[in-house]
């Protein structure tokens, strides 16, 4: 009985000496404020579940950024328009994008610096059940794309000078994984897909009508807000980002994309068959886009 009373007194004293409910709330608020401050100071980059983001994923997962003492935080989206919104609203400092959308952002009041031209390419893929093998057969068919983007521009290019039997309906499907599912589920007649989603579509026997690789069109880019880079600390973060990005590109080029199958499956949400069937790709170091590609974007 004495032991029980002794333990009871100890428990009471421990409870009395512990933090009160109000103290816990203050501690939580302080922790939240600290986390918010750390996030505001970090370099935030919007990314998509696409293969052009693989160097960024690799640099993050293999701690290349940490080695350079730079806090880089990724914001994962599934639609380019969401990345652009985050960029325009200041929620991120940088983003994966395409030059068509980048130039539109700038005309809307968000000055950008194109830090890197990526190896992004798109394939124009038709639904095998639609029996469409070339653009002229797209009359009265639905094409999934995103307005004011590379896919919109490429649809114009594919249909330029082509006579179709009826109107081609452009359906705005911004979410890339959703776009692919609509093809697999026979809900869309044709669409533009990047890698690795294009490989998944090809494995399902959906035919390719056009490939930007054969057209020498390079519209993929990584852009940062100019206003964010006016700060010296941000500029240092950007320099570290580029250094880590280039190191990641070297690693992928040396070992091949399949060496990083775990990252591709994790971030791009594809299976082993897709990873195994991916085409060989080269990831160039960060460098500004070509003038010819910028000129295409400015004309759109």
NORPEUR-V504376 format. One record per run of one state. SS is the DSSP state (H for helix, E for strand, - for the rest). FROM is the first residue (numbers start at 1). TO is the last residue. If there is no record, write none. Layout:
ss: {SS & SS}
from: {FROM & FROM}
to: {TO & TO}
This chain:
ss: {- & H & - & H & - & E & - & H & - & H & - & E & - & E & H & - & E & H & - & E & - & E & - & H & - & H & - & E & - & H & - & E & - & E & H & - & E & - & H & - & E & H & - & E & - & H & - & H & - & H & - & H & - & H & -}
from: {1 & 2 & 18 & 21 & 42 & 43 & 48 & 51 & 62 & 64 & 68 & 72 & 77 & 79 & 80 & 89 & 94 & 99 & 108 & 112 & 118 & 122 & 127 & 128 & 131 & 135 & 138 & 142 & 146 & 150 & 160 & 169 & 173 & 175 & 176 & 185 & 190 & 195 & 197 & 204 & 208 & 212 & 216 & 220 & 226 & 228 & 231 & 232 & 256 & 257 & 269 & 272 & 278 & 291 & 300}
to: {1 & 17 & 20 & 41 & 42 & 47 & 50 & 61 & 63 & 67 & 71 & 76 & 78 & 79 & 88 & 93 & 98 & 107 & 111 & 117 & 121 & 126 & 127 & 130 & 134 & 137 & 141 & 145 & 149 & 159 & 168 & 172 & 174 & 175 & 184 & 189 & 194 & 196 & 203 & 207 & 211 & 215 & 219 & 225 & 227 & 230 & 231 & 255 & 256 & 268 & 271 & 277 & 290 & 299 & 300}
